[in-house]
Amino acid sequence: MVDSPDLEILNQNEVKFAVSIQLIAKELENIMLVMPHCLWASERMLSTTSLFKMS
């Protein structure tokens, strides 16, 4: 069976997606380490995301 080019592109995108998620997680980790107000920040993020869900 020959792999379709579509499938190959999909796999590459999945890999890119996984890598970007890891990078985002690392960034968040760094932010949490540097920020003394991480609790306040996470509360802000939660309230912002709930606002997005409502709209």
N, C-alpha and C positions, 0 to 999 in steps of 0.2 A: 504493500500500500504506500502510495506517494503522499507525503505531507503536503497539504494545501498551503500556499503562501499566506492565506488568511490566518491559518492556525499558527504559523510561525510568527506573524506580526502580533497576534494575540498573546503568545507566550512572552515575547519581548516586552510588551506593554505590562504584563503581569509582573515581570521582573523589575521593570522601572518603577512600577507602583509600590512593590514591596520595598525597594531601596529607598524611595522617597518617604515611605512611612517610617522606616528606620531612622532616616535623617531628621524627620520631624520629631520623632520620639527623643532623639539625642538632643535636639535643640530645646525641647521642653524641659528635659532633664537639666540642661545648663541654665535655663531661665530660672527654674525652681531653686537651683543652687545659689544663683547670684541674688535672687530677689528675696528680701526679707518679708515682703508683703505677699508671699505666694498664696496664702489663704484668701486674702482679699482679691487677688488676681483670679483665682479659680472661681470664687463667687461671682465676680464680674463676668467671667467666661460663661458660667452656667446661666446667669440671668440673660446674657446676650443670646445664647443658643435657644433658650426658651422663648425669647421674643421672636426669633426666626421661625420657630415651630408654630407659633400662633398665627403669623402672617400667611 
